[in-house]
């Protein structure tokens, strides 16, 4: 008798190298292997003629449970609350950082907010309420490691412990790698990546004491490469790798680490970006900005809510926006060929 479709496909996959080379076949196995039931006058749940018993495991399930580590139970993560908790937020002078600060303030958190932009930080202070003396507002350049160390020491002396660290400060730059000077490339890494690393290092002792949480902002460009964004992608891929490794190292010590990958969020980060060279297909900076505005469909407030709730649940990866989920899925399903899809979209 001929094998059922699921068994023959599974055997073919094993013969050709298993999951690694034939993941598309295994991805559709549940269509063939999930048992179906039909209703009848005698009752519900009877097996339809010709279909196997639902109590027998499908090949995908059997394979999943045979992989080492798949049966290890994940540690229980209690949902965290923010009321009266000390939250450190960088990049609070605009965009996602400001939205996170406003959301946390509404949840009763005590905030230490920083930004390199004094005017933007002053606006955030007015929005929260300048009379609220539970919060601190400091100018901070996250590319300055020594300044970060002084900032952490100062907070520890008078403001209190750190329960949450939100590393949101960042910058963008546009231009092909060949058109970008080395110091400009380094600047993006210094702010987006090394700034995140320095903040984590400076506040880690306090976070270990409080068994707190770290949230680092990567990007969908920390999941896929994108032309004209070599420096930005390099920094955000680095944040992702750092965060995922840190999450594994700190989980046994009670500190959760969340890596956030926003899609297009309607902030000023793109308009504030320095353009070393225009991407192919764009004749002016104005057209480039309009293209970003059209793609940025997620509001900062919505992004902040997703980030804060994901952090509270101890999620290790948080995707922001419908476009973020599309890109994340595309990368997982087509880890190599997605580059051709991106290239065709840009033509």
C-alpha positions in Angstrom: 0.0 0.0 0.0 1.2 3.4 -0.8 2.3 5.6 2.1 0.0 8.6 3.0 1.2 11.9 1.6 2.6 13.0 5.0 4.7 9.9 5.4 6.1 9.9 1.8 7.0 13.6 2.0 8.7 13.0 5.4 10.7 10.1 4.0 11.7 12.2 1.0 12.8 15.0 3.4 14.9 12.6 5.4 16.6 11.2 2.3 17.5 14.7 1.0 19.0 16.0 4.2 16.1 16.6 6.7 14.8 19.9 8.0 17.7 22.1 6.8 17.3 21.4 3.1 13.6 20.7 2.9 11.9 23.0 5.3 9.2 24.0 2.8 8.0 20.4 2.6 7.9 20.1 6.4 6.1 23.5 6.7 3.1 22.1 4.8 3.1 18.7 6.5 0.3 19.7 9.0 -2.0 20.1 6.0 -1.6 16.4 5.2 -0.9 14.9 8.7 -3.4 16.7 10.9 -6.3 14.3 11.5 -9.8 15.4 10.5 -13.0 14.5 12.2 -16.6 14.6 10.9 -19.9 14.9 12.5 -22.4 12.1 12.2 -25.9 11.2 13.5 -24.3 8.8 16.0 -22.2 11.6 17.5 -19.2 13.9 17.0 -15.5 13.2 16.8 -15.5 10.0 14.8 -12.7 9.4 12.4 -13.6 9.9 8.8 -13.1 6.8 6.6 -9.6 6.4 5.3 -8.0 8.8 7.8 -5.7 7.7 10.6 -6.5 7.9 14.3 -6.0 11.4 15.8 -4.2 9.8 18.8 -1.2 8.8 16.7 1.4 11.6 16.5 2.0 13.2 13.2 5.6 13.0 11.8 6.3 16.7 12.5 5.3 16.3 16.2 7.4 13.2 16.5 10.4 15.0 14.9 9.9 18.1 17.1 10.0 16.0 20.3 13.1 14.1 19.2 15.2 17.2 18.8 17.4 17.7 21.9 16.3 20.6 24.1 12.7 20.7 22.6 11.2 19.0 25.7 12.9 21.4 28.1 10.3 23.4 29.9 10.7 27.2 29.6 11.1 29.1 32.8 7.9 30.7 34.1 8.0 34.5 33.6 5.7 36.5 35.9 4.2 39.6 34.2 5.9 42.6 35.5 4.2 45.8 36.7 5.4 49.4 36.3 3.8 51.3 39.2 6.4 52.9 41.4 9.2 51.1 39.5 12.4 52.9 38.5 12.6 53.0 34.7 15.7 54.4 32.8 14.8 55.5 29.2 17.3 56.9 26.7 16.3 58.8 23.6 13.3 60.2 25.5 13.4 63.6 23.6 11.4 62.4 20.6 9.8 59.5 18.8 9.5 56.1 20.4 11.6 57.1 23.4 9.2 60.0 24.2 6.2 57.7 23.6 7.6 55.1 26.0 8.3 57.7 28.6 4.7 59.1 28.4 3.2 55.6 28.6 5.3 54.7 31.6 4.4 57.9 33.3 0.8 57.1 32.9 1.4 53.7 34.5 2.8 55.3 37.6 6.5 54.6 36.9 9.4 56.7 38.3 11.5 57.8 35.3 15.1 58.8 34.6 14.9 60.2 31.1 17.8 61.2 28.9 18.5 62.5 25.5 21.2 64.4 23.6 18.6 66.9 22.5 17.9 69.4 25.3 15.0 71.0 23.6 13.3 67.7 22.8 13.8 66.5 26.4 12.3 69.8 27.7 9.2 69.2 25.5 8.9 65.7 26.9 9.1 67.1 30.4 6.3 69.5 29.7 4.1 66.7 28.3 4.6 64.6 31.4 4.2 67.5 33.8 7.1 69.6 34.9 5.8 69.8 38.4 6.2 66.0 38.9 9.4 65.7 40.9 9.5 61.9 40.8 11.3 62.0 37.5 14.8 63.0 36.3 15.8 64.6 33.1 19.4 64.6 32.0 21.3 65.4 28.8 23.2 62.2 27.8 25.3 61.3 24.8 25.1 57.5 24.6 28.2 57.4 22.4 30.2 58.7 25.4 31.1 55.7 27.6 32.5 57.8 30.4 29.4 60.0 30.5 27.2 56.9 30.8 29.3 55.6 33.7 29.0 58.9 35.5 25.2 59.0 34.8 24.7 55.5 36.2 26.7 56.3 39.3 24.8 59.5 39.8 21.4 57.8 39.5 22.5 55.1 41.9 23.4 57.7 44.5 20.3 59.7 44.8 17.5 58.5 42.5 17.3 54.9 43.4 17.6 51.4 42.0 16.9 50.5 38.4 14.1 48.1 37.7 13.9 48.7 33.9 16.4 49.9 31.3 15.0 51.0 27.9 17.8 51.6 25.4 16.0 53.6 22.7 18.4 56.3 21.7 19.6 55.8 18.1 20.3 57.5 14.8 20.0 56.6 11.1 22.1 57.5 8.1 21.5 56.9 4.4 24.0 56.0 1.7 25.8 53.2 0.0 28.7 51.7 1.8 31.1 53.0 -0.9 29.9 56.5 -0.4 30.1 56.5 3.4 33.2 57.7 5.2 34.7 55.5 8.0 34.0 58.0 10.8 30.4 58.3 9.7 30.0 54.5 9.7 31.6 54.4 13.2 29.3 57.1 14.5 26.2 55.0 13.7 27.8 52.0 15.5 28.8 54.1 18.5 25.3 55.3 19.1 23.1 52.4 18.1 25.3 49.5 19.3 28.1 50.6 21.6 25.7 53.0 23.4 23.4 50.1 24.1 26.3 47.9 25.3 27.6 50.7 27.5 24.2 51.3 29.1 23.7 47.6 29.8 27.2 47.4 31.4 26.7 50.5 33.5 23.3 49.5 34.9 23.7 45.7 35.1 24.8 45.6 38.8 21.6 47.4 39.8 19.4 45.3 37.5 20.8 42.2 39.0 19.9 43.5 42.5 16.3 44.2 41.4 16.0 41.2 39.1 14.9 43.8 36.5 14.5 43.9 32.8 16.4 45.3 29.8 14.8 46.3 26.5 17.0 47.1 23.5 15.8 48.6 20.3 16.9 46.9 17.2 14.9 47.2 13.9 13.4 45.2 11.1 16.8 46.1 9.6 18.2 43.9 12.3 16.4 41.0 10.6 17.1 41.8 7.0 19.7 43.7 5.0 18.7 46.7 3.0 20.5 48.7 0.3 21.8 52.1 1.5 21.7 51.0 5.1 24.9 49.1 5.6 25.9 51.1 8.8 22.4 51.0 10.2 21.8 47.3 9.5 25.2 46.5 10.9 24.4 48.3 14.2 20.9 46.8 14.5 22.1 43.2 13.7 24.7 43.7 16.4 22.0 44.8 18.9 20.0 41.7 18.1 22.9 39.3 18.5 24.0 41.1 21.7 20.5 41.1 23.2 19.8 37.4 22.4 23.1 36.3 23.9 22.6 38.6 27.0 19.1 37.1 27.4 20.5 33.6 27.7 23.2 34.7 30.1 21.0 36.7 32.4 17.9 34.5 32.5 19.2 32.3 35.3 19.9 35.4 37.3 16.4 36.7 37.0 17.0 39.5 34.5 14.9 39.4 31.3 16.2 40.9 28.1 13.8 42.0 25.3 15.0 42.8 21.8 12.5 45.0 19.8 12.3 45.1 16.0 10.1 48.0 14.9 8.9 48.4 11.4 8.0 51.8 10.0 7.1 54.1 12.9 6.2 57.7 12.2 9.1 59.4 13.9 11.7 62.0 12.8 14.5 59.5 12.7 14.5 59.3 8.9 14.2 63.1 8.4 17.0 63.6 10.9 19.3 61.2 9.1 22.3 62.4 7.2 22.2 61.4 3.6 25.7 60.5 2.2 24.2 59.4 -1.2 20.6 58.9 -2.4 19.5 55.3 -3.0 18.9 54.2 -6.5 15.5 55.4 -7.8 15.4 58.6 -5.7 16.3 61.9 -7.3 15.8 64.1 -4.2 15.8 64.0 -0.4 12.2 65.2 -0.5 11.1 62.0 -2.4 13.0 59.9 0.0 11.3 61.4 3.0 7.9 61.0 1.4 8.6 57.4 0.8 9.4 56.8 4.4 6.3 58.8 5.6 4.1 56.6 3.4 5.7 53.4 4.8 5.7 54.5 8.5 2.2 53.5 9.4 2.6 52.7 13.1 2.3 55.6 15.6 4.9 56.1 18.3 2.2 55.6 21.0 1.2 52.2 19.5 4.8 51.2 19.2 5.4 52.2 22.8 2.5 50.2 24.0 3.7 47.1 22.2 7.2 47.5 23.6 6.1 48.1 27.2 3.6 45.2 27.2 6.2 42.9 25.6 8.8 43.9 28.2 6.2 43.3 31.0 5.7 39.7 29.7 9.4 39.0 29.5 9.3 38.4 25.7 12.7 38.0 24.2 11.6 39.3 20.8 9.0 41.9 20.1 8.0 42.9 16.6 6.3 46.2 16.1 3.8 47.0 13.3 2.1 45.0 10.7 5.0 45.6 8.3 7.4 44.4 10.9 5.5 41.1 11.1 5.5 40.7 7.3 9.3 41.3 7.2 10.0 39.0 10.1 7.9 36.2 8.4 9.5 36.8 5.1 13.0 36.5 6.6 12.1 33.3 8.4 10.5 31.7 5.4 13.0 32.9 2.8 16.3 33.6 4.7 18.3 33.8 1.5 15.9 34.7 -1.3 14.3 37.6 0.5 17.2 39.7 -0.8 15.8 39.3 -4.3 12.4 40.3 -3.1 13.8 43.5 -1.6 15.8 44.2 -4.8 12.6 43.9 -6.9 10.6 46.2 -4.7 13.3 48.9 -5.0 13.3 48.8 -8.8 
